[in-house]
Amino acid sequence: MTTLASSLQTQVWEALGTVIDPELDEPVTDLGFVRSVAIDEEGIEVHLRLPTSFCSPNFAYLMASDAQDALARVPGIGRVSVLLDDHHDSDTINAGLAAHAGYVGTFGHEADTSLDELRATFRRKAHTAAMERALMALLRARLRSVDDLPRIRLGDLPPGPSTDALVARRADIGLSTDSGDPVLVDDDGVPVPAEQAPMRLRRATSVRISMEGNSHFCRGLLATRYADGDAGGITTIITNTRSAS
């Protein structure tokens, strides 16, 4: 494979890595939801798959639409085609994506909840889970106590993936990411009063556990549905026939 072709393939995979399952807050590339990627001289065709045929249609459409948008931003990619396989609404979703009809244009009267509202709901949950992970890391390391929760600022968090994730999730829901901002806040960025801090953390823990449990469950279902060969692994088939010229 030429260097140019390899570079394009990398850009494509990185673009797909920005597509997040809204309920699980994980990239579709990590979850195994990308079934195949085929790049040719005309463009790209990507097939997505989900753990079951009855996964929520609005979640399915959101991920497929986000994948289409992410791939369209890859320089020089050409024609972009994203297809959802083996879902009870595959035909409807694929036709809507091909026509760039949007969610309402695709589902009509069945689109009773806007994707913006859905996305906002799960972004708030993702922020709550990220906040809990960052604070619990401090508590487990005995760097802070429960009594300290209301006084912990973003700048107090150690560098690392959990802090980076929290900053990103705050930005996603429009909260400030200044180092002096309190970590323990509600969905509107309002600091949690000291007397409510332990309960807020417990509720955040339940949100995080629920998301991680759903992720584990979905991975198991996907592996059962699409395990490849005796190894039982989930693979993505990638082909690239585009030349360097």
Secondary structure by P-SEA (a helix, b strand, c coil): ccaaaaaaaaaaaaaaaacccccccccccccccccbbbbccccbbbbbbcccccccaaaaaaaaaaaaaaaaacccccbbbbbbccccaaaaaaaaaaacccccccccccccccaaaaaaaaaaaaaaaaaaaaaaaaaaacccccccccccccccccccaaaaaaaaaaaaaccccccccccccccccccccccaaaaaaaaaaaaaaaaaaaaaaaaaaaaaaccccccbbbbbbbbbccccc
